Amino acid sequence: MMTNVDWIGWLATAVFLVSYFTKRPTSLRRVQGVAAGLWALYGVLIHSLPVIVANVLVASVAVASSFRKPSALASPP
């Protein structure tokens, strides 16, 4: 039987998979940020510091980079 904690992990997995169906890089980063946030919550619930730290870092970078202006060095669209 799945617990509520298990459901958080499965939801995080589903949100992460959905990110690959986004059309814009900004959307991809934001959806992946949300997924990483859910994984961090999962880490809190299972008392796993490595899962928490890794996913807080990933969520922070993903969301922050989604608000950045495109670099002049980036490849043309």
C-alpha positions, 0 to 999 in steps of 0.5 A, a space after each residue: 500500500 502506498 503512503 502519502 509520502 510515496 504519492 509525493 515522490 510519484 507526483 514529483 516524478 510525474 511533474 518532472 516528466 511533464 517538463 519534457 513536453 514544454 515548448 519553451 526553455 523558460 517553462 521547462 526550467 520552471 516546471 523542473 523547479 517545481 518538480 525539484 521542490 516536490 523532491 525536496 519535500 519528499 526528502 524532508 518527509 523521509 528525513 534524507 538530507 542529501 535529497 533535500 539539499 540536492 533538490 533545493 539547489 536544483 530548484 533554486 537554480 532552475 527557477 532563478 535561471 528561468 528569469 534570466 535574460 538570454 545570453 548573447 552567447 547563446 545559440 540562435 533560436 
